[in-house]
Every structure is written in structure tokens, then in C-alpha cells.
Amino acid sequence: MYESLNQLCEEEKTTGTPFWKLVQQEECKELQKAAEVSEQEMLGIYQAMRASYEDYEDKLQSASGLVGGEGAKLYKKRMEGTILCGDFIGRVMEKALKISESNACMKRIVAAPTAGSCGVVPAVFLSIQEHQQLSDERMVEALYVAGGIGGVIASRASLSGAAGGCQAEIGAASAMAAGGLAYLQGGAAEDISNAAALALKSLLGLACDPVAGLVEVPCVKRNVLGAVNAVTAADMTLAGIVSKIPADEVFDAMYNIGKHMDEEIRETAKGGLATTPTGMRISEKIVMQ
């Protein structure tokens, strides 16, 4: 597994092999599998992402009653044409909500990279595929890009909310989605890396403070934040806006921030939103159920 996006950028330059293919080759080498097998497996993952969106049920509620039906509300607003940020971002928001709600309602999702951040990557990828009529083959390539970014983050920092706060979950997912989107819009390895850097920089320090210890509040709405943030990072990159801090250094910064975070805001539900008066009342009510 690659431990540096800079290394991937250099290899793309020197070999002419695209970012996604370098990631695939590394995976095939490590796991001793054929490229065709790897691609079929990745296609299966993408199909599962699509199914996690298509299988959404607007009447379904999570066991706690905190989550359910909100993706349908956003869909209705988008269909009415009254959503301020436009149809494409509206699609991204809607999908992020629906997939994350499906996770809270115990339906099948793809951890990307975690269950708590499952809505970010598919929301961006499914929306851009619809918008630009991209093939599943192109989306598989984008998943390799996203996976390569996630692998580097895992190597240099963490993908765990318990270890690094929500920056390690939603932040990492946003970086993965941004890099994949930059690739789909014609970006080379340096664009992919830059988009990932811009996305994660905006979410550094994000606490993991789930109310009642459930991956519901504020987790579901943070998937919307991560997905929309990914789109803005890709757009800035393709406009020629360059992160002053390289991606690998952003990942290292995330690791250092995570180390300095108090355990109360690292998935323990002992701080942040979880310990607000309303958060405590919700927790007490759920315990009494």
C-alpha cells in the first residue's frame, strides 16, 4: 500500500501510468489477484453503494427514532425546484442523507472508509455519474482513486473516530470523494492530491461527539457536509487553486491533531454535542426505552 500521495504523483509522472492504475497494481501485488478480479470486486462495491441509495425507505426510522425520512424531505424540496444550492448539489445532499440514514436504520451500506461516513463517497460519485452519464467502468477507476487516498490516510494518520475524531471519518471520506471527483473531471495525480488536501484541510479538528453514543446525531448531517465539501474542493482544484500545504502534510497534521484531542471528543459521547442539555435528555430517554 502506498504511504504517500506524493509518491503516487511522482510515479504517474515517470511511468505515465494513471493514479487509479497504480493503486490497482499495488492492490493486486499485495493480495496476489488478477486485475480483472480486482475490477469485478470494485464494481461489486460500487453496485452495493448504488443499492444502498436505491433501497432507501422514507418511512423507515432508526431504533432510537432520531433518524429517518429526512432524505425524502430534501428530495421533495429539490423536486419543487426551491433548493437554493441548485440541482446537482441538491442531489449530492439528498444521497448523502439517504445512505447515511440507511446505515442508522441497519440497512446494507459500504463503509467508505467507515460506516459513520458511508454517505460521502457514494453521494458524490452517484451524483456525478447521473449528471455526466459516466460509465460504471469510469466509476470503478474513481473508486480506486478514492481507495488509494484512503489507504495513504490510514497509513499516515487514522480512519477511526475513536483515534482521531470525526476528522478521521468524515474528513477522510471527503478527501477520498474530492480526489475521485477531480479524477473524473480530467484531473491528473497532482490534481487528485490537491483536491484531497483542500477537502481535509477544511475539516481538520472535527470532533466525534455522537449523541447517546449512536452513529446518528450529528453523524448523518455531517455526511452532507463532507460530500458538499468534496465537490467544492474538486471545483477549486480544477479552477487552478492550489493548497499551500501538500496532501501528505495535511494527513500528518490530522494525525497530530487527533493525538491532542481529548478522549471526550473521540467517539466516547462524553463531550461536545453529546453533553449538551438536549443531548443528555435524548440519551436519558433512549436509555429508559
N, C-alpha and C positions, 0 to 999 in steps of 0.2 A: 504494500500500500504506500502510495506517495505520502510524504510528510511535509511537502511544501508546494504551494501553488506556483511559486517562482520556478521551481524545478520543472513543473509541467509546462510553463510558458517557454522556458529555455529549450526543452525537448521538442516542443511544437516548432520552434524557430529552426532548430538544427536539423530535424528529421523530416519536417513537412507533414508529419502525422498529426491529425487534428486532436484536440484536447480529449474529446469523447473516446476516440480510438485508443489513445494512450491509457486511459483509465480502464477500458475494456481489456486491453492486452495485459495490464498488470493484474487484473482480477483473474483472468484465465490462467496466467502463470502461477499465481498463488494457489488457486483452487484446482488447478490441473483439469480444466474443462475446455472444450472447443468453443470457438467464438459463436458458432451457430447455437449451441446450447445456452450460452450466456445470454444471447439476444432473445431467445424464446422465453427464458426466465424473466428477463427485464420486461418483455412485452406482457407477460402474465401479471407482473407487478402493476404495470400501467393500466391494464384492464381491471384489476382489482380497485385501483384508485377511481376509475370511472364508475365502477359499480357502487362504490361507497357513496358517490354522489347521486347516482340514479336510483338507488334503493332508499333514499331518504323518505321518511314518513312524517308529514307535517302534523299529524295528530299524536305522534309518539312523544312521551315525556320521560325524562330520566327518573330513576327511583326516588331521588330527592325532591323532584318537582321543580328544580331550579332551571332546568334546560329543556327546551323543546318548542318547536313552532316558530322560532324567530327567523330562520332561513326563509320560511314561507312568507313571512311578513315583508322581508326585503324583496323577495321575488314579486310580490304584488305591487310594491311601490315602483319597482323597475318596469313592470308591465304597464303601469299607469303613465310612465314617462316623466315622473316627478322626482326622480333621484338626481340630486344636484351634480354628482361627480361623473355622470354620463353612463352609457350602457355598458362599456367594456369594464370599467372599474366596478360598476354595479354587479356584473356577472362574477367578477373575482370575489367581491364581498359575499355575495349570496352563496357561492360554492364553499367558501371557507367556513361560513356559518353552518351550512347543511352538513358538511363532512364532519366538522367538529361536534355538532350536536349528535350525529350518528354514533360517534365514539362514546359520548356521555350516555347514550341510550343503549350501549352494549351491542351495537351492530358491528359488522366487519369493516375494519379500516386498515390502511397501510401506515405503519409507523414511519414517518418521514421527516426527521430521523426518529421522532418519538411519537407515542400515541397522543400526548398532550399537544403536539404541534402538527398533527396529521392533516390539517386542513390547508396548510400554507402552500406546499408544492403542488398538490393536485389542483387547487383553486386557480393558481396562475397558469399551469400547463394546460388544463382542460379548457380554460377560457381562451387562451391564445390559439389553441388548436381550432376551436369553433370559429374564432374571429378571422383567422387566416387560412382556414381549410387545410391544415397541415396533416401530413400522413402519420400513421402510427409509427412508422419507421423513424421519422424525424423526432417524434416524441421519445422514443426509446433512446436515441442519441442524447437528447436533453437530459434524460434520467441518468445516463452515465456521467454527464457533466455534473449534475446535482450530487450524485453519489461520490464523485471524486472530491468535490468541495467538502462534503460531509465527512469523508474519510480523513482529510487533512485536519479539519477542525477537531475530530475525535482524537487524532494523534497529538496535536499541539495543545489542545485545551480539554474540552469535555462536551458531551451532548446530554448531560444529566442535570436536571433541575436541582436535585439534591446536592450535587457537587458544585454547580456554578450558577444557580439561579435560572430564571426564565430566559435570560440572555443566551443560555446554552441550549435551549429548546426552540423557542420562537425565533430567537436571533439567528441560530444556526440554520433553521428551516428557511428563514427569509434570505439568508446569504445563498443557500442552495438554489432557491427558486430564482433569485436575481441572476445568478450565473447562468442557469439553464435558459432563462428568457433572453439574456444577452446573446447567447449562442444561437438561439432560434431566429434572432433578428440579424444574423450575419456577423456577429462578433467573433473575433479570434480569442486565443487563450488570454491575452493581456486584458481584453475587454471583459471576459468572464471573471477573471481575478479582480478587476477593478469594481465590477458590479457587486461581487460578493463583499468586498471591503466596504463599499458605500452602504450596503444594506446592514451589515452587522454593526458598523460604527454608530448607526442611528439607534441601536437597541442595546448598547453596552450598559451594564449596570441594572438591567431589568430584573426585578425581584421575582421570586417564585413564592407566592403567598396565597395558596388556594383556600378559599373559604370552606370550612368544615373538612379540610383535607381532601376535597374532591376535585377531580380534573374537570371543573365546570365553570366556576366563577373565580377569577376573571378569565380563565383559560380560553373559553370558546371565543370571546370577543378579541382576545389577543391574536388569535389566528387570523382574524380580519386585518388587524394592524400589520402583522408580519407579511401577509400576502400583498397588500397595497404598497407597503414599504418596498417590497421586492420589485414591483413594477416601476416605482419612481427611481430606484437605484439603477435599473437597466436603462431607463429612458435618459437619465443623466449621463450615464456612461456613453451611450450611443450619440449623445449630443457633444461628446468630447470633454466632459467634465471628469477630471482625474482626481482620485483620492490622494491626498498628500501623504497618507500613511498606507504602505503596501498591505495587501491582504494578510500575509503571514504574520506581520507585526500586529495587525488588528486581532487576529486569533490569539496571539500571545498575550495581548492586553486583556482579552476576555478571560483568559486563564488566571491572570494576576488579579483581576477584579473579583473573580469568583472566590479566590483564596481569601480575600479580605472581607467578603460578605459574612455577616453574622449568620449563624445557623437558623435564626428566626425567620430569615427571608430566603431560605433554601429548602423549600418544599415541606417544611415542618408544620405549617399552619400555626406558627407561634408568633407571627408578626405581620406587619403590613395590613392589607385588606382583611385578612383573616381575623384580626383582633380589633377591628373597628366595632363600635356598638352594634351596628346592624349585622356585621359578620359573626359576632358572638351570638346574637339572637338566633340567626339562621342555624348555626352549629348546634346550639342547645335544643332547638326544635327538632332537628334531624336526629339527634341522639335520643330524644324522647319518643320518636316514632316507633 
